[in-house]
């Protein structure tokens, strides 16, 4: 195998491919990236057996062929090379890398291409198009609520559900829940309800531009995404996602309207004195405003009052402040509603005007004096 390509074109793809390899053992074939060179094209493939990646770039083929090389080391080499064309040639189980016109010579050990595992593929009939902006916003509105408790593995991803006129994403860690139902302008292929791992969604966020479309395919065990010359996939989480509809309050007694930016700023200040483990923040809600306060600690305490629109009875709520901070950071508009029925019942956080997403937060139990 022998080809010439522009360094930065290959560097971009190898940087992306690294996230799809296993770096635990440099001698393992799944720590390598597969390079397939033919007809002035180079196909780059990577997989750790749970997720997979493929991309294609233009090169000048001198001799067609394929091989695999340790992805992390190839990336390190490419980062050190000067800009310009680079020649790659496999000889005697080594990939020789020489920048054109330079006296630089790298040799990386290779493993035969036929030992590289086959990547998964989806039936073409399973694919449907979705705007990148829609899919990215659905991820942004839910991904922070995914549970990190590996013993509850069925919550370690986002629940993805198909309906005739919309797609739904839901995430929960048992103490909070985030949901978005996005209507689609075009018909989407029907698929079973699935749980998408957090890693796949983070990779989509990293690789996507938010412009154009994704082509998605969902089967009972896999999810695939194609966009801008890339194809990535992941195995799905096999488990029973909680019945999220039971958590959503049918009605709530009180509603408080607050500025998103004022609440964000106050949360950042008061949280400086919130205890790191519990992250407990106290909210005293009255018609005159919301008082945010931390509990007294060895370092001191913080207190701040921000204006609000509220006509109900005074109420004291305790909550993990990050459960309010995270959704407000991705919420559109200038104001939001905080809706509740009491200090121990679920709170709803939604934008004003209302959109196709909202967030549920379970308060902490009030502390006895």
Order of alpha helices (4+ residues) and beta strands (2+ residues): beta-alpha-beta-beta-beta-beta-beta-alpha-beta-beta-beta-beta-alpha-beta-beta-beta-beta-alpha-beta-beta-beta-beta-alpha-beta-beta-beta-beta-alpha-beta-beta-beta
